[in-house]
Amino acid sequence: MASSDTDLVRLETKIAYQDKLLAELNEVVVNLNRDVSVLTRRLLTVERLCGAELGRRPMPNEEPPHY
């Protein structure tokens, strides 16, 4: 009987650690998702600004200096 009690305690302990790890990993995923959202918005802003800037400049149709 003591062996089954020990096994039960061991399993409960293992499950408790796994639950804690799962919660920590979930927090990491949530934070990474938030970071990706912020970076995506920043990238879209940069693309919009660069596109607007390039759209205002005439592109010269000449060979580069090294030719």
C-alpha positions in Angstrom: 0.0 0.0 0.0 2.9 2.4 0.8 4.3 1.9 -2.7 1.0 3.0 -4.4 0.8 6.0 -2.1 4.4 6.9 -3.0 3.6 6.4 -6.7 0.5 8.6 -6.4 2.5 11.4 -4.6 5.2 11.2 -7.3 2.6 11.4 -10.1 0.8 14.3 -8.4 4.2 16.1 -8.0 5.0 15.5 -11.6 1.6 16.8 -12.8 2.1 19.9 -10.6 5.4 20.7 -12.2 4.0 20.1 -15.7 1.1 22.5 -14.9 3.5 25.1 -13.8 5.7 24.7 -16.9 2.6 24.8 -19.1 1.5 28.1 -17.6 5.0 29.6 -18.0 5.2 28.5 -21.6 1.8 29.9 -22.3 3.0 33.3 -20.9 6.0 33.1 -23.2 3.8 32.5 -26.2 1.5 35.3 -25.3 4.4 37.7 -24.9 5.9 36.6 -28.2 2.6 37.1 -29.9 2.4 40.6 -28.5 6.0 41.3 -29.7 5.2 40.0 -33.2 2.1 42.2 -33.4 4.1 45.3 -32.4 6.9 44.5 -34.8 4.4 43.9 -37.6 2.8 47.3 -37.1 6.2 48.9 -37.0 7.2 47.2 -40.2 4.0 48.3 -42.0 4.7 51.8 -40.9 8.3 51.7 -42.3 7.1 50.2 -45.5 4.4 52.9 -45.9 7.0 55.6 -45.1 9.6 54.2 -47.5 7.0 53.7 -50.2 5.8 57.2 -49.9 9.3 58.6 -50.0 10.3 56.5 -53.0 7.1 57.5 -54.8 8.0 61.2 -54.6 11.4 60.8 -56.1 12.0 60.3 -59.8 14.1 57.2 -60.4 17.0 58.1 -62.7 17.5 55.9 -65.7 21.3 55.9 -65.9 24.0 53.4 -65.4 25.7 53.1 -62.0 29.1 54.7 -61.7 31.0 51.4 -61.8 30.0 50.7 -65.5 
